[in-house]
């Protein structure tokens, strides 16, 4: 029943007139706007010169620097009966050795317009029972020029890491040799001139990059690449094909007559994420003619020119417990068979049993020369398995990562086993403790190393 009176309307009830706002809402909006304006005015007044939106203050600095300071202590138990120990008979080898070492690394770049200067410097020293030894090196120092978004030129000393492998790189034709026990350490470069052309597209091959390198060989410059007064060439073609990284690599090295192990080679590598946490990678390298120095059964030395192929297949997997697994199988085409290594190990034993001092020195000198020509490389065998397991923050222990690494010579069954503890809880500090145990019988690779185990404590302060 209509009483003839207007209904009572709440302040939030919409007006019947279209396009008009409720007066209460308008008043609230005005008060809110006035409060915001007052707060901003007060903030600007109190901040004074400390508060600014000048674009120059947020511009990227042309100079970037970094590096670290390192201190380490090592204790080594020496294998006095091993083949490599016998080569040091001119030294009085103790049963163990303690070593203190320090290092400093400085890296940085200065970019101005299309030009840039890049550097990586390292100095290190160590003290043990043999005395003090130090060195300082320029690992990298080169100029870069980017005349366009698709082209970059560089000239100077540069470090190369060609290949997808973690512990080894068969296609690393311009790489320094990695230490499989420290594969992530910085490596010294070579003097080169380089040009890189990059192109992106929406086709089947999403990205293309072509890198060309000229490497001179002069007296005191890049001499391990062959005879002096030569220019070596290398090239790498990178393709991103169906989410797979592919490199095609080529190097015009020595013809083998110079004794250099950097012979002409070509190869390819790939890397692909099968899933988010699972990556597969591999490398294949072939040298049509490379020289190998071989110790014959009659203790004479021969030079063999062979066609050699090396390859690697590996994976990296991160599971739900933050356990990272890296596995790699490596076939070293230029490596020595078990029989060839046995002859080298036996050479030292024959020197100890020599009847005359002259014959003993002759055999030791032959063994030392063979060690430098290939038998003394960190991994001179043919087939290896690398495995590393690292667990990030187990039991919710922050900044703590234990790990276990092993390298196995699959032919003689000798191996190294290295557990380690890493702590990064202190700002810009890294503390690592690890113990390397070498296991193997006599006449095996790891059983004939200079040391039988090594305990290491390392501290690094980054800046």
C-alpha positions as CSV (number, residue, x, y, z in Angstrom):
1,X,0.0,0.0,0.0
2,X,1.5,3.3,-1.0
3,X,1.6,5.8,1.8
4,X,2.5,8.7,-0.6
5,X,6.0,9.1,1.1
6,X,9.4,8.7,-0.6
7,X,11.3,5.6,0.5
8,X,14.3,6.1,2.7
9,X,17.5,5.6,0.7
10,X,20.9,4.6,2.1
11,X,23.9,6.8,1.2
12,X,25.3,3.9,-0.9
13,X,22.1,3.3,-2.8
14,X,22.5,4.2,-6.4
15,X,20.7,7.2,-7.7
16,X,17.8,6.7,-10.0
17,X,19.1,9.3,-12.3
18,X,21.6,7.8,-14.8
19,X,25.1,9.3,-15.1
20,X,25.1,10.9,-11.6
21,X,27.2,9.7,-8.7
22,X,26.2,9.4,-5.2
23,X,27.0,12.7,-3.3
24,X,28.6,10.7,-0.4
25,X,30.9,8.8,-2.8
26,X,32.0,12.1,-4.4
27,X,32.8,13.6,-1.0
28,X,34.9,10.5,0.0
29,X,36.8,10.6,-3.3
30,X,37.6,14.3,-2.9
31,X,38.9,13.7,0.7
32,X,41.1,10.8,-0.6
33,X,42.5,12.8,-3.4
34,X,43.2,15.8,-1.1
35,X,45.0,13.4,1.4
36,X,47.2,11.9,-1.4
37,X,48.2,15.4,-2.7
38,X,49.1,16.5,0.8
39,X,51.2,13.4,1.5
40,X,53.1,13.9,-1.8
41,X,53.7,17.5,-1.0
42,X,55.1,16.7,2.4
43,X,57.3,13.9,1.1
44,X,58.8,16.3,-1.5
45,X,59.4,19.0,1.0
46,X,61.1,16.7,3.6
47,X,63.2,14.9,1.0
48,X,64.8,18.0,-0.4
49,X,67.8,17.2,-2.6
50,X,67.9,13.5,-1.5
51,X,64.9,12.6,-3.7
52,X,65.3,12.8,-7.4
53,X,64.0,11.2,-10.6
54,X,66.9,12.4,-12.7
55,X,67.5,9.8,-15.5
56,X,71.2,10.1,-15.2
57,X,71.1,8.6,-11.7
58,X,69.8,5.3,-13.1
59,X,72.1,5.1,-16.1
60,X,74.3,2.0,-16.3
61,X,77.9,2.8,-15.4
62,X,80.3,2.2,-18.3
63,X,82.8,0.6,-15.9
64,X,82.2,-2.8,-14.3
65,X,84.7,-4.6,-12.1
66,X,84.8,-7.7,-10.0
67,X,87.0,-10.5,-8.8
68,X,88.0,-12.4,-5.6
69,X,90.7,-12.9,-3.0
70,X,91.6,-16.5,-2.2
71,X,93.5,-18.3,0.6
72,X,93.9,-22.0,0.7
73,X,95.7,-24.8,2.5
74,X,96.5,-28.2,1.1
75,X,97.8,-31.4,2.7
76,X,99.0,-34.1,0.3
77,X,100.1,-37.6,1.0
78,X,102.7,-38.5,-1.7
79,X,102.9,-41.9,-3.4
80,X,106.6,-42.3,-3.3
81,X,106.5,-45.6,-5.2
82,X,104.5,-44.3,-8.1
83,X,105.7,-43.8,-11.7
84,X,105.4,-40.0,-11.6
85,X,107.3,-39.9,-8.3
86,X,110.2,-41.8,-9.8
87,X,110.5,-39.1,-12.5
88,X,111.5,-36.7,-9.6
89,X,114.4,-38.8,-8.3
90,X,116.5,-35.6,-8.4
91,X,114.3,-34.3,-5.5
92,X,114.1,-35.7,-2.0
93,X,110.3,-36.3,-1.9
94,X,108.8,-36.4,1.6
95,X,106.0,-38.7,2.6
96,X,103.6,-35.8,2.8
97,X,103.5,-32.1,1.8
98,X,101.7,-29.1,3.2
99,X,101.1,-26.1,1.0
100,X,99.8,-22.6,1.7
101,X,98.6,-20.6,-1.3
102,X,96.9,-17.3,-2.1
103,X,95.5,-15.8,-5.2
104,X,93.8,-12.6,-6.5
105,X,91.7,-12.3,-9.6
106,X,90.5,-9.1,-11.2
107,X,88.1,-8.9,-14.0
108,X,86.1,-6.0,-15.6
109,X,85.2,-4.1,-18.7
110,X,84.8,-0.5,-19.8
111,X,82.1,0.2,-22.5
112,X,81.9,3.4,-24.4
113,X,79.6,3.7,-27.3
114,X,80.3,0.8,-29.7
115,X,83.7,0.1,-28.2
116,X,84.7,-1.9,-25.2
117,X,87.8,-2.9,-23.2
118,X,87.7,-6.2,-21.3
119,X,90.3,-7.8,-18.9
120,X,90.9,-10.7,-16.6
121,X,94.1,-10.7,-14.5
122,X,95.3,-13.3,-12.0
123,X,98.2,-13.6,-9.6
124,X,98.9,-16.5,-7.3
125,X,101.7,-17.7,-5.0
126,X,102.3,-20.8,-2.9
127,X,104.7,-21.9,-0.1
128,X,105.7,-25.5,0.6
129,X,108.8,-27.4,1.6
130,X,110.3,-26.6,-1.8
131,X,110.1,-22.8,-1.2
132,X,108.0,-20.0,-2.5
133,X,106.6,-19.9,-6.0
134,X,104.5,-17.1,-7.5
135,X,103.3,-15.9,-10.9
136,X,101.1,-13.2,-12.4
137,X,99.3,-13.6,-15.7
138,X,97.0,-11.7,-18.0
139,X,94.3,-14.3,-18.7
140,X,92.3,-12.0,-21.0
141,X,92.8,-8.5,-22.4
142,X,91.0,-7.5,-25.6
143,X,89.2,-4.7,-27.4
144,X,85.7,-5.2,-28.8
145,X,83.7,-3.3,-31.4
146,X,80.0,-3.5,-32.1
147,X,79.4,-1.6,-35.3
148,X,75.8,-3.0,-35.5
149,X,73.4,-5.2,-33.6
150,X,74.4,-8.2,-35.7
151,X,78.2,-7.8,-35.8
152,X,80.9,-7.8,-33.1
153,X,84.7,-7.6,-33.7
154,X,87.4,-8.3,-31.1
155,X,91.2,-8.3,-30.9
156,X,93.5,-9.3,-28.1
157,X,93.9,-12.2,-25.7
158,X,90.7,-14.1,-25.2
159,X,89.6,-17.2,-23.4
160,X,87.6,-19.8,-25.3
161,X,85.2,-22.4,-23.9
162,X,84.0,-24.2,-27.0
163,X,81.9,-27.3,-26.3
164,X,79.0,-28.3,-24.1
165,X,80.8,-30.8,-21.9
166,X,81.3,-30.1,-18.2
167,X,84.5,-32.0,-17.4
168,X,86.0,-32.4,-20.9
169,X,85.6,-30.7,-24.3
170,X,86.7,-32.8,-27.3
171,X,85.6,-29.9,-29.6
172,X,87.5,-27.3,-27.6
173,X,90.0,-26.7,-30.4
174,X,91.0,-23.3,-29.0
175,X,90.4,-24.1,-25.4
176,X,93.0,-24.4,-22.7
177,X,92.9,-27.9,-21.2
178,X,90.4,-28.1,-18.3
179,X,91.2,-29.6,-14.9
180,X,88.3,-32.1,-14.5
181,X,88.6,-31.6,-10.8
182,X,88.0,-27.9,-11.2
183,X,86.2,-27.5,-14.5
184,X,84.6,-24.2,-13.7
185,X,87.8,-22.3,-13.0
186,X,88.8,-19.5,-15.3
187,X,91.2,-20.4,-18.1
188,X,94.0,-18.3,-19.7
189,X,93.2,-17.2,-23.2
190,X,95.2,-16.9,-26.5
191,X,96.0,-13.9,-28.7
192,X,93.4,-13.9,-31.5
193,X,91.3,-11.7,-33.8
194,X,87.6,-12.6,-33.9
195,X,84.5,-11.6,-35.8
196,X,81.0,-12.8,-34.9
197,X,77.8,-12.3,-36.9
198,X,74.4,-13.0,-35.3
199,X,71.0,-13.3,-36.9
200,X,67.5,-14.1,-35.4
201,X,64.5,-15.3,-37.4
202,X,61.1,-16.8,-36.9
203,X,61.9,-19.8,-39.2
204,X,62.8,-23.3,-38.2
205,X,66.2,-22.2,-37.2
206,X,65.5,-19.4,-34.7
207,X,69.0,-18.1,-34.2
208,X,72.3,-18.3,-36.2
209,X,75.7,-17.1,-35.1
210,X,78.9,-17.5,-37.1
211,X,82.2,-16.9,-35.4
212,X,85.5,-16.7,-37.3
213,X,88.9,-16.6,-35.5
214,X,92.4,-15.9,-36.7
215,X,95.2,-17.1,-34.4
216,X,98.8,-16.1,-35.1
217,X,101.7,-18.3,-34.1
218,X,104.9,-16.3,-33.4
219,X,107.9,-16.6,-31.2
220,X,106.5,-16.6,-27.7
221,X,102.9,-16.3,-28.9
222,X,100.5,-19.3,-29.2
223,X,103.5,-21.6,-29.8
224,X,101.7,-24.7,-28.8
225,X,99.6,-24.5,-31.9
226,X,102.4,-25.4,-34.3
227,X,105.4,-23.9,-36.2
228,X,106.2,-20.3,-35.9
229,X,105.2,-17.6,-38.4
230,X,101.9,-19.1,-39.3
231,X,98.2,-18.1,-39.1
232,X,95.7,-20.6,-37.9
233,X,92.0,-20.3,-38.7
234,X,89.0,-21.5,-36.8
235,X,85.2,-21.2,-37.1
236,X,82.1,-22.0,-35.2
237,X,78.5,-22.0,-36.6
238,X,75.8,-21.9,-33.9
239,X,72.2,-22.9,-34.6
240,X,69.2,-22.9,-32.4
241,X,67.1,-25.6,-34.1
242,X,63.8,-26.8,-32.5
243,X,65.0,-25.7,-29.0
244,X,68.3,-27.5,-29.5
245,X,71.6,-25.7,-29.3
246,X,74.0,-27.0,-32.1
247,X,77.5,-26.0,-32.9
248,X,79.5,-26.9,-36.0
249,X,83.2,-26.3,-35.4
250,X,86.4,-26.4,-37.5
251,X,90.1,-25.7,-37.0
252,X,92.9,-25.5,-39.6
253,X,95.7,-26.7,-37.4
254,X,99.1,-28.1,-38.0
255,X,99.8,-30.9,-40.4
256,X,101.2,-33.1,-37.5
257,X,104.8,-32.7,-38.5
258,X,105.4,-30.0,-35.9
259,X,104.6,-32.2,-33.0
260,X,101.7,-30.1,-31.9
261,X,98.5,-31.8,-30.6
262,X,96.5,-29.0,-32.2
263,X,96.1,-30.7,-35.5
264,X,93.4,-29.9,-38.1
265,X,90.0,-31.0,-36.7
266,X,86.3,-30.6,-37.1
267,X,83.4,-31.5,-35.0
268,X,79.9,-30.8,-33.6
269,X,78.2,-30.5,-30.3
270,X,74.6,-30.2,-29.0
271,X,72.6,-29.4,-25.9
272,X,68.9,-29.8,-25.3
273,X,66.6,-29.5,-22.3
274,X,64.4,-32.6,-22.5
275,X,62.4,-31.3,-19.6
276,X,62.8,-28.3,-17.3
277,X,65.1,-30.2,-15.0
278,X,66.7,-32.6,-17.4
279,X,69.4,-31.6,-20.0
280,X,71.3,-33.8,-22.5
281,X,74.5,-32.8,-24.2
282,X,77.2,-34.3,-26.4
283,X,80.3,-33.6,-28.5
284,X,82.1,-35.3,-31.4
285,X,85.5,-34.3,-32.8
286,X,87.6,-35.8,-35.5
287,X,91.2,-35.2,-36.5
288,X,92.1,-36.7,-39.9
289,X,95.8,-36.9,-39.1
290,X,97.3,-36.4,-35.6
291,X,100.7,-37.5,-34.3
292,X,101.0,-39.7,-31.2
293,X,104.2,-40.5,-29.5
294,X,104.2,-44.2,-28.5
295,X,106.5,-46.2,-26.3
296,X,107.1,-49.5,-28.0
297,X,107.5,-52.9,-26.3
298,X,111.3,-52.8,-26.8
299,X,111.4,-49.4,-25.0
300,X,112.0,-47.4,-28.2
301,X,109.9,-44.4,-29.1
302,X,107.9,-44.2,-32.2
303,X,105.7,-41.5,-33.8
304,X,102.3,-42.7,-35.2
305,X,100.2,-40.5,-37.5
306,X,96.6,-41.6,-37.0
307,X,93.0,-40.6,-37.7
308,X,91.5,-40.0,-34.3
309,X,87.9,-39.5,-33.1
310,X,86.9,-38.3,-29.6
311,X,83.4,-38.0,-28.3
312,X,81.4,-37.2,-25.1
313,X,77.8,-37.8,-24.0
314,X,76.4,-36.4,-20.8
315,X,73.4,-35.3,-18.9
316,X,72.4,-32.9,-16.1
317,X,69.4,-33.6,-13.9
318,X,67.9,-31.7,-10.9
319,X,65.3,-33.7,-8.9
320,X,62.7,-32.5,-6.5
321,X,65.1,-32.8,-3.5
322,X,67.5,-30.3,-5.1
323,X,70.0,-33.0,-5.9
324,X,71.9,-32.1,-9.1
325,X,73.4,-35.0,-11.0
326,X,76.0,-34.6,-13.8
327,X,77.1,-37.7,-15.7
328,X,79.5,-37.8,-18.6
329,X,81.1,-40.6,-20.7
330,X,84.2,-39.5,-22.5
331,X,86.1,-41.4,-25.2
332,X,89.5,-39.9,-25.7
333,X,90.6,-40.9,-29.2
334,X,94.2,-39.6,-28.7
335,X,94.5,-41.4,-25.4
336,X,96.7,-44.5,-24.6
337,X,95.5,-48.0,-24.1
338,X,96.1,-49.9,-20.9
339,X,99.1,-51.7,-22.5
340,X,100.7,-48.5,-23.7
341,X,100.4,-46.9,-20.2
342,X,101.8,-50.1,-18.6
343,X,105.0,-49.7,-20.6
344,X,105.4,-46.1,-19.5
345,X,104.8,-47.0,-15.8
346,X,107.3,-49.9,-16.1
347,X,109.9,-47.6,-17.6
348,X,110.4,-45.9,-14.2
349,X,110.7,-49.2,-12.4
350,X,113.4,-50.3,-15.0
351,X,115.3,-47.1,-14.2
352,X,115.4,-47.9,-10.5
353,X,116.8,-51.4,-11.3
354,X,119.4,-50.1,-13.8
355,X,122.9,-51.4,-13.1
356,X,124.7,-48.2,-14.0
357,X,124.0,-44.6,-13.2
358,X,124.3,-43.6,-16.8
359,X,121.6,-46.1,-17.9
360,X,119.4,-45.0,-15.0
361,X,119.6,-41.4,-16.1
362,X,119.0,-42.3,-19.7
363,X,115.8,-44.2,-18.8
364,X,114.5,-41.4,-16.5
365,X,115.2,-38.7,-19.1
366,X,113.2,-40.8,-21.7
367,X,110.3,-41.2,-19.2
368,X,110.3,-37.4,-18.5
369,X,110.2,-36.6,-22.2
370,X,107.4,-39.1,-22.8
371,X,105.5,-37.5,-19.8
372,X,105.6,-34.1,-21.5
373,X,104.6,-35.6,-24.9
374,X,101.3,-37.0,-23.6
375,X,101.8,-39.8,-21.1
376,X,101.8,-37.3,-18.2
377,X,98.5,-35.6,-19.1
378,X,95.9,-35.4,-16.3
379,X,93.8,-38.1,-18.1
380,X,95.9,-39.9,-20.6
381,X,93.6,-43.0,-20.9
382,X,90.9,-43.7,-23.5
383,X,87.6,-44.1,-21.7
384,X,86.3,-42.3,-18.7
385,X,83.2,-41.8,-16.6
386,X,82.6,-38.5,-14.7
387,X,79.9,-38.3,-12.1
388,X,79.1,-35.4,-9.7
389,X,76.3,-35.3,-7.2
390,X,75.6,-32.0,-5.3
391,X,72.7,-31.5,-2.8
392,X,71.6,-27.9,-2.2
393,X,70.6,-27.1,1.4
394,X,69.9,-30.6,2.8
395,X,67.7,-30.6,5.8
396,X,67.0,-26.9,5.2
397,X,70.5,-26.0,6.2
398,X,70.8,-22.7,4.4
399,X,73.7,-21.9,2.2
400,X,75.2,-25.4,2.6
401,X,75.9,-27.7,-0.3
402,X,77.7,-31.1,0.1
403,X,78.9,-32.8,-3.1
404,X,80.6,-36.0,-4.3
405,X,82.7,-36.2,-7.5
406,X,84.3,-39.2,-9.1
407,X,86.4,-39.8,-12.2
408,X,86.8,-43.4,-13.3
409,X,89.2,-44.8,-15.8
410,X,87.0,-47.5,-17.3
411,X,89.9,-49.6,-18.7
412,X,92.0,-50.1,-15.6
413,X,89.2,-49.4,-13.1
414,X,91.2,-46.8,-11.1
415,X,89.4,-43.7,-9.9
416,X,89.4,-40.5,-7.9
417,X,86.8,-40.0,-5.2
418,X,86.2,-36.4,-3.9
419,X,83.6,-35.5,-1.3
420,X,83.3,-31.8,-0.5
421,X,81.4,-29.3,1.6
422,X,80.6,-25.8,0.4
423,X,79.2,-22.9,2.6
424,X,78.2,-19.5,1.2
425,X,76.3,-18.1,4.2
426,X,78.7,-15.2,4.8
427,X,78.0,-12.3,2.5
428,X,80.4,-12.5,-0.6
429,X,82.3,-15.3,1.0
430,X,82.7,-18.9,-0.1
431,X,84.2,-21.7,2.1
432,X,85.0,-25.1,0.6
433,X,86.5,-28.1,2.3
434,X,87.2,-31.2,0.2
435,X,89.2,-34.5,0.3
436,X,90.4,-36.2,-2.9
437,X,91.2,-39.9,-2.6
438,X,93.0,-41.7,-5.5
439,X,92.2,-45.4,-5.7
440,X,93.9,-47.9,-8.0
441,X,96.4,-50.7,-8.1
442,X,100.0,-50.3,-9.3
443,X,100.2,-50.0,-13.1
444,X,96.9,-48.1,-13.1
445,X,96.4,-44.4,-13.9
446,X,95.3,-43.2,-10.4
447,X,97.5,-45.7,-8.6
448,X,100.5,-44.2,-10.3
449,X,99.8,-40.5,-9.6
450,X,102.2,-38.4,-7.6
451,X,99.9,-38.1,-4.6
452,X,97.6,-40.7,-3.1
453,X,95.2,-38.2,-1.5
454,X,94.7,-34.5,-1.0
455,X,92.9,-32.5,1.7
456,X,92.1,-28.9,0.8
457,X,90.5,-25.9,2.6
458,X,89.8,-22.9,0.4
459,X,88.3,-19.4,1.3
460,X,87.3,-16.9,-1.3
461,X,86.1,-13.4,-0.8
462,X,84.3,-11.9,-3.8
463,X,84.1,-8.2,-4.6
